Amino acid sequence: MADRRPKNTQDDLQRKDAIQMRLAGFVIAAAMLLWLGFQWIGGHYDLPARFAFLADLAAIAAMIWSLLVTWRIWRRRNASSQR
């Protein structure tokens, strides 16, 4: 029986990388906007500092995830260009 799964062509991989890059960019932008908004709300309503630290940790986690996704895409592109 023939394998019916589509082959990963170079165009497919580039399209998947583009989608992941857009997702990483969206995560960076959304994390920063939410972080700034939460900092403003926390200052405006005098929320305890522990909530600010929680928002900081969430923003750091989003940045680390985006960095890892971007680094993985960069490594994959470098590996494919050296072939």
Residue, then its C-alpha position, 0 to 999 in steps of 0.5 A: m500500500a502506498d504511503r499517502r502522507p504528503k512529503n515535506t517539501q522545501d516550500d512546506l517547511q518555509r510555510k510552516d516556519a513563516i507561520q511559527m515566526r508570526l506566532a512568535g511575533f504575536v506572542i511577543a507583542a501580546a505578552m508586552l501589551l498585557w504586561l504593560g497593561f497589568q503594570w498600569i492596573g497594578g499601580h492604579y489600583d495599588l495591587p500587592a507586589r506579588f501580582a506584579f511579580l506574577a505578571d513579570l514571570a508570565a512575560i518572561a516565560a512568553m519571551i523565553w518561549s518565543l526565543l526558543v521558537t525563533w532559535r529553532i527556526w534559525r537553526r533549521r534554516n541554517a542547516s537547510s542552507q548548508r546542504 
